[in-house]
């Protein structure tokens, strides 16, 4: 029986380090930023702002929402994209509907897109849009209630999978 995975925000994972706080950087946040926790972010003039849809380059993933202040007087909490950092996201063609996972989707590459309503980012195998990440295996961070954890299966809907960004996407870290 196919499992339908809920559409949820990106979630960062640091391999070999269960203490995510060791990876978090505080960087000056741009003015009027309203990004959600889990949003891909980049730097513009040294300030953290939400990445454009689709993501082309990025600095990292926001740990908490943007503060929406008029002046860049606060710091954003960001996990920078470095070796060992992966993220969980839905792999779907349409986050408002349901997309069945196919055998050809295993270890797929895709673009990182934002839902029309905004705030939720997902991965899409998007023809004509540059691939920025690759799926890592067949495990999910979603387990339905009262069900033993299982691998992603062909036919599952809007699967949650683990991805890593391609090195060409990460902004140079100083």
C-alpha positions in Angstrom: 0.0 0.0 0.0 1.4 3.4 -1.0 2.2 5.9 1.7 1.3 9.6 1.3 4.0 11.8 2.8 2.9 15.2 4.2 4.3 18.4 2.6 6.7 19.8 5.2 9.5 22.4 5.3 13.1 21.5 4.5 14.9 20.0 7.5 18.7 20.1 7.9 20.8 17.1 8.9 24.5 17.1 9.8 26.1 13.7 9.3 28.2 12.4 12.2 27.1 15.3 14.5 23.8 15.1 16.4 24.4 18.5 17.9 23.2 20.8 15.1 24.0 23.9 17.2 27.7 23.3 16.5 27.1 24.0 12.8 24.8 27.1 13.2 26.3 30.4 12.2 24.9 33.8 13.1 25.1 36.3 10.2 23.5 39.7 9.7 20.1 39.4 8.2 18.8 41.7 5.4 16.0 44.1 6.1 12.4 43.0 5.9 13.1 39.2 5.6 10.1 37.0 6.1 11.6 33.6 5.2 10.4 30.5 7.1 12.6 28.2 9.1 14.0 25.7 6.6 14.2 28.2 3.7 17.3 28.2 1.5 19.2 31.5 2.1 22.0 33.3 0.3 24.1 36.4 0.9 23.6 39.8 -0.8 26.1 42.5 0.2 27.0 40.4 3.2 23.5 40.1 4.5 21.3 36.9 4.7 18.3 36.9 2.4 15.9 34.2 1.1 17.2 32.5 -2.0 15.3 33.0 -5.3 13.0 30.3 -6.7 14.4 28.2 -8.2 17.6 28.1 -6.1 20.8 28.8 -8.2 23.3 29.5 -5.4 22.9 29.6 -1.7 24.8 30.0 1.6 22.7 27.6 3.7 19.4 26.7 5.3 17.7 29.0 7.8 17.3 27.5 11.3 14.6 30.1 12.4 12.3 32.4 10.5 13.4 35.9 9.2 12.7 38.7 11.7 11.0 41.1 9.2 12.7 44.2 10.7 13.2 47.4 8.7 16.9 47.6 9.5 19.4 44.8 9.3 20.0 44.8 13.1 19.4 41.1 13.8 21.3 38.0 13.0 19.9 35.1 11.1 20.7 31.6 12.3 21.9 29.5 9.3 23.4 26.1 8.8 26.0 26.7 6.0 26.2 24.3 3.1 29.4 22.4 3.7 30.5 18.8 3.4 28.4 16.5 5.6 25.3 18.7 5.5 22.2 17.2 3.9 18.6 18.0 4.1 15.2 16.3 4.0 12.6 17.5 1.6 9.5 16.4 -0.3 10.3 15.1 -3.8 7.2 16.1 -5.8 6.2 17.7 -9.1 3.2 19.4 -7.6 3.1 20.2 -3.8 -0.6 21.0 -4.0 -1.4 17.6 -5.4 0.2 14.2 -5.2 3.1 12.8 -7.2 3.8 9.1 -7.2 7.4 8.0 -6.7 8.7 6.0 -9.6 11.7 3.6 -9.8 13.5 6.0 -12.1 13.3 8.7 -9.3 15.7 6.8 -7.1 18.9 8.9 -6.6 17.3 11.6 -8.8 18.7 15.1 -9.2 16.4 18.1 -9.0 15.8 21.7 -8.5 14.8 23.3 -5.2 11.5 25.2 -5.6 9.1 27.1 -3.4 5.3 26.4 -3.1 3.0 29.0 -4.7 1.7 30.0 -1.3 5.3 30.4 -0.2 7.2 29.2 2.9 7.6 25.6 2.0 10.5 24.5 -0.3 10.6 21.2 -2.1 12.7 19.3 -4.6 11.4 18.8 -8.2 12.8 16.9 -11.2 12.3 20.0 -13.3 13.2 19.8 -17.0 14.8 23.0 -18.2 15.8 24.1 -14.6 19.3 23.5 -13.4 19.7 20.6 -10.9 21.1 21.7 -7.6 20.8 18.6 -5.4 20.8 14.8 -5.5 18.8 12.3 -3.5 20.8 10.1 -1.0 19.3 6.6 -0.8 15.8 5.5 -0.1 15.2 6.5 3.5 12.5 9.0 4.6 12.2 11.2 7.7 8.5 10.5 7.7 7.0 7.5 9.4 3.2 7.2 9.5 1.7 6.6 13.0 1.7 3.0 14.2 3.8 1.9 11.3 7.4 0.6 11.4 9.9 2.8 9.5 10.3 1.6 6.0 12.2 2.6 2.8 10.6 4.8 0.2 8.7 2.6 -2.2 7.6 2.9 -5.8 4.1 4.4 -5.7 4.5 6.4 -2.5 3.2 9.9 -2.8 5.1 13.2 -2.3 8.0 11.3 -0.7 10.3 12.8 1.9 13.9 12.0 1.1 17.4 13.0 2.0 19.3 15.2 -0.4 22.7 16.9 -0.6 23.4 20.1 -2.6 25.9 19.9 -5.4 29.2 21.7 -4.7 28.6 24.1 -7.6 25.5 25.6 -5.7 27.3 26.6 -2.5 28.5 30.1 -2.1 32.2 30.4 -1.3 32.5 30.2 2.5 34.8 32.7 4.1 
